[in-house]
């Protein structure tokens, strides 16, 4: 869909307060070296159904040792080719918890992921779930072709865990049969902060918190289920995973305050040591949640607060691409998906899918089916 120029974009109050009258991106993002800042955000406890939370936060179980069975975590196969302007997007929500009457036991209503028309927002089809998966779970990622998607699934109330599956859309947007990704090395997941699918469709990257503190980034081969992990005790949350188009590195957001680049060729399992460079948000007041590479891999697109900006991977000043106007009560961060052409950005808020042209900053939105609880996440 081509966003309508009639929808005006305005700077947010937070951006104005944080940056005064000057352009907030000028000289604000710089290359600072290999160690991320120690600023840390608390992990969200809102993403899990109530029965898998504890009184102090989300239940997080990682009883197994780190995996190193994936000898080569890079994804250097032929990238899936973009198909032009995105025609579809996939939305995924978490199961909805309800407490009937005075009951303290939640009743879970499963939610199926859905394919929606990018032009109208209308439902094209619900995506079938693989055996053993009762509902989608709030994480979805797209390959560059606008046809291949990775989705997280929730296995149910009795033994809740998160697993991954792939689905490919036909040219009419109808989904094929889901293909479960079975891990060779066990990894009991009860929360996943982010998910990214490589440009060639062969690798999944996901980010999780660790029991007792810290965070982990994992790269998973979708064909063999073999996995490679990197961990850090510097942060409790990692977001914003994005594969470089050449499949040799991953951008990520540590603690909401910077953009780091994981060199997948580096040996070891220490995330900080394997981080080759870090682009910091010098202003610091606006949090970062999402990041995406440009199609040529030379630059990164991210949102500081709700201001969408672009910065060279090598560092330097950033350039403002858009300032979407969000209503009161919106999240402090903007979680988005950029399509394979690098020209269109998508985010969900208030029962609508908002689409922004990164060429001129114009925006439009289409209605989607509202869901109780948190709005679904979407990717294209």
matplotlib code that plots the C-alpha trace (Angstrom):
import matplotlib.pyplot as plt

x = [0.0, 1.2, 0.6, -1.6, 0.2, -2.9, -2.1, 0.2, 3.1, 3.9, 6.7, 5.9, 5.9, 8.6, 10.8, 10.3, 11.1, 14.1, 15.7, 14.5, 14.1, 17.1, 16.8, 17.0, 19.1, 21.9, 25.1, 23.1, 24.1, 27.8, 30.1, 31.7, 33.4, 32.8, 31.2, 27.5, 26.3, 25.3, 21.9, 19.3, 15.6, 13.4, 12.0, 8.3, 5.9, 2.9, 3.7, 2.9, -0.4, -1.0, -0.4, 3.2, 4.0, 5.2, 4.6, 7.9, 7.9, 7.6, 8.5, 11.8, 13.2, 16.6, 17.7, 19.8, 23.4, 24.1, 24.0, 27.1, 26.1, 25.6, 29.2, 28.4, 25.6, 25.9, 23.2, 25.0, 22.7, 20.9, 18.5, 14.9, 14.0, 11.6, 8.3, 7.8, 5.4, 4.1, 0.7, 0.2, 1.2, 0.9, -0.3, 0.1, -1.2, -1.0, -3.7, -6.2, -6.7, -10.1, -11.1, -14.8, -16.8, -14.7, -12.5, -8.7, -8.1, -7.6, -9.4, -7.3, -8.7, -6.3, -5.5, -4.6, -2.1, -3.7, -2.8, -4.2, -4.4, -1.9, -4.1, -7.3, -6.4, -9.1, -8.5, -7.2, -7.0, -6.2, -2.9, -3.2, -1.2, 1.1, 0.3, 0.9, 0.5, -2.7, -2.2, 0.1, 2.3, 3.2, 6.3, 6.4, 9.1, 9.1, 11.7, 12.4, 10.0, 6.7, 5.8, 7.9, 7.1, 8.4, 5.9, 6.0, 3.5, 2.2, 1.9, -0.9, -1.9, -0.7, 3.0, 3.3, 6.3, 7.1, 8.0, 8.6, 7.1, 7.4, 4.6, 4.8, 2.0, 0.9, 0.6, -3.0, -1.9, -3.3, -1.0, 0.4, 0.8, 2.9, 6.3, 7.4, 11.1, 12.3, 15.4, 18.2, 19.3, 16.5, 15.6, 12.6, 11.3, 8.6, 9.2, 10.8, 11.5, 12.2, 12.5, 14.2, 14.3, 17.5, 17.3, 17.8, 15.2, 17.6, 18.2, 16.0, 17.5, 15.6, 16.3, 15.3, 16.0, 18.1, 17.2, 18.9, 19.6, 21.2, 20.0, 20.6, 20.7, 20.3, 20.6, 18.7, 19.1, 15.5, 16.4, 18.5, 17.4, 21.0, 21.6, 24.3, 23.9, 25.5, 24.8, 25.4, 25.0, 25.2, 21.5, 18.3, 16.6, 17.6, 15.2, 15.3, 17.0, 17.8, 19.8, 22.3, 21.4, 24.7, 23.8, 27.1, 26.0, 23.0, 22.0, 20.3, 19.2, 20.7, 18.7, 16.8, 19.6, 21.9, 22.2, 24.9, 26.2, 26.9, 29.7, 28.5, 31.9, 33.5, 34.3, 32.9, 29.6, 30.1, 27.8, 29.7, 33.0, 31.3, 29.8, 32.0, 30.6, 27.9, 26.0, 24.7, 21.7, 23.6, 20.4, 19.4, 16.0, 14.1, 14.1, 14.8, 12.9, 13.1, 15.9, 16.1, 18.9, 18.5, 18.5, 22.1, 23.2, 24.9, 22.6, 20.2, 16.6, 15.4, 13.0, 14.1, 10.9, 8.5, 10.9, 12.1, 15.7, 18.5, 22.2, 25.1, 26.3, 29.7, 28.2, 27.9, 24.9, 21.4, 18.8, 15.1, 12.9, 9.5, 7.7, 4.5, 1.9, 0.6, -2.4, -2.2, -1.5, 0.7, 3.8, 7.0, 8.6, 7.7, 7.8, 7.9, 8.6, 10.3, 9.5, 12.1, 12.4, 13.4, 10.8, 7.7, 7.4, 4.6, 3.4, 0.2, -1.6, -5.2, -6.8, -5.1, -2.1, -0.1, 2.1, 4.8, 6.6, 10.3, 10.9, 8.8, 7.5, 3.8, 1.6, -1.8, -3.5, -6.0, -8.3, -7.6, -9.7, -9.2, -8.1, -8.5, -5.4, -2.3, -2.6, -1.1, 2.3, 2.7, 5.4, 5.6]
y = [0.0, 3.5, 5.7, 8.7, 12.1, 13.5, 12.1, 14.6, 13.5, 15.5, 15.5, 13.9, 15.9, 13.6, 14.3, 18.1, 18.1, 15.9, 17.8, 21.4, 23.1, 21.4, 18.4, 15.5, 13.3, 15.7, 14.4, 12.3, 8.8, 7.9, 4.9, 4.3, 0.9, -2.7, -2.6, -1.8, 0.7, -0.8, 0.9, -1.8, -2.1, -4.5, -7.4, -7.1, -9.2, -8.4, -10.7, -14.0, -15.5, -15.3, -18.9, -18.7, -15.5, -15.3, -12.7, -11.1, -11.2, -13.7, -17.3, -17.9, -21.4, -22.2, -25.4, -26.5, -25.5, -23.1, -24.6, -24.5, -27.3, -24.9, -24.6, -21.8, -19.5, -17.2, -17.2, -16.6, -18.3, -16.5, -13.9, -14.3, -11.6, -8.8, -8.9, -5.1, -3.2, -5.4, -6.9, -8.7, -8.6, -11.2, -10.3, -12.5, -12.0, -13.9, -16.0, -13.8, -14.5, -14.0, -14.5, -15.6, -14.3, -14.4, -17.2, -16.8, -19.2, -17.7, -19.1, -18.8, -18.0, -19.1, -16.6, -17.6, -15.6, -14.0, -12.9, -9.4, -7.4, -4.5, -2.3, -2.7, -4.5, -7.1, -10.7, -12.9, -16.1, -17.4, -19.3, -22.9, -24.0, -27.0, -30.0, -29.2, -25.5, -24.0, -20.3, -17.8, -15.9, -12.2, -12.6, -12.7, -12.0, -11.7, -12.6, -10.1, -11.7, -10.8, -14.4, -16.3, -15.7, -17.1, -17.2, -18.1, -20.5, -21.2, -24.9, -24.5, -24.3, -27.6, -27.2, -23.7, -23.1, -21.2, -22.8, -21.6, -22.4, -21.2, -20.5, -19.5, -17.5, -18.1, -15.3, -14.8, -14.5, -17.9, -19.7, -23.1, -25.7, -24.6, -26.2, -26.6, -25.8, -28.6, -27.8, -30.4, -28.9, -28.5, -24.9, -24.4, -21.0, -19.2, -15.7, -14.4, -10.7, -10.7, -12.9, -12.3, -14.4, -14.2, -12.9, -16.4, -17.9, -20.5, -19.1, -17.8, -15.5, -15.0, -13.2, -14.3, -13.4, -15.7, -17.3, -15.2, -12.2, -11.5, -12.2, -14.6, -14.3, -17.6, -18.5, -21.5, -23.5, -24.1, -27.3, -29.1, -27.5, -26.9, -23.7, -21.3, -19.1, -15.9, -14.6, -11.4, -10.5, -6.7, -6.6, -8.3, -7.5, -7.6, -6.4, -5.3, -8.2, -7.6, -9.7, -8.0, -8.8, -10.7, -12.9, -12.4, -10.2, -9.3, -5.9, -5.8, -3.4, -3.9, -2.4, 0.0, 2.5, 1.6, -0.5, -3.2, -5.4, -9.1, -10.5, -14.1, -15.2, -14.5, -17.5, -18.0, -17.5, -14.2, -11.7, -8.6, -10.0, -10.9, -7.5, -5.8, -2.2, -0.3, 2.7, 4.7, 6.9, 9.9, 11.7, 8.7, 9.8, 8.1, 4.3, 2.1, -1.2, -2.0, -1.8, -2.9, -3.0, -1.2, -3.6, -2.8, -3.4, 0.0, 1.6, 0.9, 2.1, 2.5, 4.5, 6.6, 6.9, 7.4, 9.2, 7.0, 7.6, 6.2, 5.9, 4.4, 1.0, 2.6, 5.3, 9.1, 11.5, 10.1, 11.4, 11.7, 9.7, 10.1, 11.2, 9.2, 10.8, 8.3, 8.9, 9.4, 6.2, 4.7, 2.8, 4.9, 2.9, 2.1, -1.6, -1.8, -4.0, -2.7, -4.6, -6.1, -3.1, -0.9, 1.6, 0.8, 0.7, -1.0, -0.8, -1.6, 0.7, 1.3, -1.4, -0.1, -1.1, 2.1, 2.3, 4.9, 5.7, 6.0, 8.0, 11.0, 10.3, 10.2, 7.8, 6.0, 3.3, 0.5, -1.1, -4.5, -6.8, -5.6, -8.1, -8.0, -7.4, -6.1, -5.4, -8.0, -7.5, -7.5, -8.0, -7.7]
z = [0.0, -0.8, 2.3, 1.7, 1.8, 3.4, 6.8, 8.5, 10.6, 13.8, 16.2, 19.6, 22.8, 24.2, 21.2, 21.6, 25.3, 24.7, 21.9, 22.1, 18.7, 17.1, 14.8, 17.4, 15.1, 14.4, 15.9, 18.2, 17.1, 17.1, 16.9, 20.3, 20.2, 21.2, 24.7, 25.1, 27.7, 31.1, 31.1, 31.7, 31.3, 33.4, 31.4, 30.5, 32.6, 30.4, 27.5, 29.2, 30.1, 33.8, 34.6, 33.4, 35.3, 38.9, 41.5, 40.7, 36.9, 34.1, 34.6, 32.8, 32.7, 31.1, 32.8, 29.8, 29.0, 26.2, 22.7, 20.4, 17.9, 15.0, 13.8, 11.2, 12.4, 9.3, 6.7, 3.4, 1.0, -1.8, -0.3, -1.0, -3.5, -2.6, -4.5, -4.7, -2.4, 0.3, -0.4, 2.8, 6.5, 9.2, 12.6, 15.8, 19.3, 22.6, 24.1, 25.9, 29.6, 31.3, 34.9, 34.9, 37.9, 41.1, 39.9, 40.3, 37.5, 34.1, 31.1, 28.0, 24.6, 21.9, 19.1, 15.6, 13.5, 10.5, 7.0, 6.2, 3.1, 3.2, 1.2, 3.2, 6.4, 5.6, 6.8, 4.0, 6.0, 9.5, 9.6, 10.7, 13.7, 13.8, 16.1, 19.7, 19.3, 20.8, 20.0, 18.4, 20.8, 20.3, 18.1, 14.3, 11.7, 7.9, 5.3, 2.5, 0.0, 1.8, 1.5, 4.1, 7.8, 11.2, 14.0, 17.7, 19.0, 22.6, 23.5, 26.0, 29.6, 30.9, 30.0, 28.6, 26.3, 23.2, 19.9, 16.4, 13.0, 9.5, 7.0, 3.3, 1.6, -2.0, -4.4, -3.3, 0.4, 1.4, 3.8, 3.2, 5.9, 8.9, 9.3, 12.9, 13.7, 16.0, 18.0, 18.2, 21.6, 24.1, 25.0, 27.3, 26.3, 28.3, 27.0, 23.8, 23.3, 19.6, 16.5, 13.2, 10.0, 7.8, 4.3, 2.8, 5.1, 6.6, 10.1, 13.0, 15.6, 18.9, 22.1, 25.6, 29.2, 31.4, 34.7, 37.4, 35.1, 31.8, 28.3, 25.4, 21.6, 19.8, 16.1, 15.0, 11.7, 10.6, 8.7, 11.3, 14.5, 15.6, 17.6, 18.7, 21.8, 23.0, 26.5, 28.4, 32.1, 31.2, 30.2, 31.2, 27.9, 24.2, 21.5, 17.9, 16.2, 12.5, 10.1, 7.9, 4.2, 3.8, 6.8, 8.6, 11.5, 13.6, 14.8, 18.2, 20.9, 24.3, 27.2, 24.9, 24.7, 21.8, 18.7, 18.8, 16.0, 16.7, 14.5, 13.9, 12.8, 16.2, 18.3, 21.8, 23.5, 25.2, 23.6, 24.7, 23.3, 20.0, 19.6, 17.0, 17.4, 19.1, 17.9, 21.0, 21.4, 22.9, 23.9, 25.9, 26.9, 24.1, 24.1, 21.1, 20.6, 16.9, 14.3, 10.6, 8.0, 4.7, 1.7, 0.9, 4.5, 4.7, 7.2, 10.0, 10.5, 14.0, 16.2, 19.1, 20.9, 18.0, 15.7, 12.9, 11.9, 9.7, 10.6, 8.8, 10.2, 10.5, 12.7, 12.4, 12.5, 12.0, 9.6, 10.5, 8.2, 9.8, 13.0, 13.3, 15.5, 18.1, 20.3, 24.1, 26.0, 23.3, 24.3, 24.8, 22.1, 18.5, 17.5, 13.7, 10.7, 7.5, 4.3, 1.9, -0.3, 2.7, 1.7, 3.9, 7.7, 9.6, 13.2, 15.1, 17.4, 18.5, 16.3, 13.2, 11.2, 10.4, 7.3, 6.8, 3.6, 4.5, 1.3, 2.3, 5.8, 4.8, 6.6, 6.4, 8.4, 7.9, 10.4, 11.7, 14.0, 17.6, 20.2, 24.0, 25.9, 24.1, 20.4, 18.1, 16.5, 12.8, 10.1, 6.3]

ax = plt.figure().add_subplot(projection="3d")
ax.plot(x, y, z, "-o")
ax.set_aspect("equal")
plt.show()
